[in-house]
């Protein structure tokens, strides 16, 4: 709210922070229904690396600042597998690879849904404070590539993009995820990978944010 801008580097809130995330996939024939959610909370006390103004406060270089930032990202989407190799029907009961007659399988699908961003930030310095918050919803489209190299090892790639227009408010996002999964048991696996999202949130009365969030991820995968 108000005027001025400040970078995350100046606020010293750009360090790596662990955060929780969860994802559910429900598959039926060629359709996949997905729900994803993640959040990060930062509470940082430091000194301003450079002078800046935000809202109704002006902060000099070296002045003490306290920053609280909370961000939640969630989406719900429906995917449709449009192509697979080898071209064989998938069995009703999952038995390791997607197709029983081949160790190596490839699948390509399209994804459509909606993404939600929620951000709340407050900056305090010298007894004054500035704050802003906002909820931003946007439709998204994307793709998903699944490659199974063996019955126990697979690679997933999922890029997507979202956009909501607006003169005084709106949002844009571009996201990509790559994951490497090892499945030592039929229904339990372990995944490592990388997820990165660039996004722009605009609400001229409350909050404007232009940046990114992402990093390494590790997960336990359960299949039923």
Secondary structure, 3 states (H helix, E strand, C coil): CCECCCCHHHHCCCCCCCCEEEEEEEEECCEEEEEEEEEEEEEEEEECCCCEEEECEEECCCCEEEEEEEEEEEEEEEEEEEEEECCCCCCCCCCCCCCCCCCCEEEEEEEEEEEEEEEEEEEEECCEEEEEEEEEEEEEEEEEEEEECCCCEEEEEEEEEEEECCCCEEEEEEEEEEEEEECCCCCEEEEEEEEEEEEEEEECCCEEEEEEEEEEEEEEEECC
